[in-house]
Amino acid sequence: MDDEIVRLLAERPLGKDSLSDWAVKCLEKGFDSYSLRILASMNSSYSPSELDDYLKRSLKELGWDKIEKQEYLLRYAEILAQEIIEDKVDPVEAALEINDILKDLEYPSELQEFTDIDEMICDYEYFLKTGKTGYYFRPKEELISEIKRMSKELLKSKKV
């Protein structure tokens, strides 16, 4: 499965863009279909069922309707983990995205390393605001080191 398709598919359930903005992004990346063009032209005044209908048609026309949500979200988590290790993304933001995937997929075992990350980040942000530490608090360097460790574990578990 192409990483660009994985990213595009993962952005939908993670709610980064409206459906029409998502469709425009797909078109800009070179993916094209009749229904995708219509979806790109739609706005929030259309009914959710109509938007969903054109989304389903677009996915089918692109051949993406057969790709399971769990498959592309887990692959996206792996992509983010690799980018964390390679310092290509903000590790805290990427870890929060992985945590969103963890919740969306209802805590799959593949992402077990990330179960406490939102607590660690929340405690770190709380510390920045108040100067007080919570149970999961880690200083920034330690937090980033822990995120990278978790990312390595995720990728290592995939190679087995």
Secondary structure, 3 states (H helix, E strand, C coil): CCHHHHHHHHHCCCCCCCHHHHHHHHHHCCCCCHHHHHHHHCCCCCCHHHHHHHHHHHHHHHCCCCCCHHHHHHHHHHHHHHHHHCCCCCHHHHHHHHHHHHHHCCCCHHHHHHCCHHHHHHHHHHHHHHCCCCCCCCCHHHHHHHHHHHHHHHHHHHHC
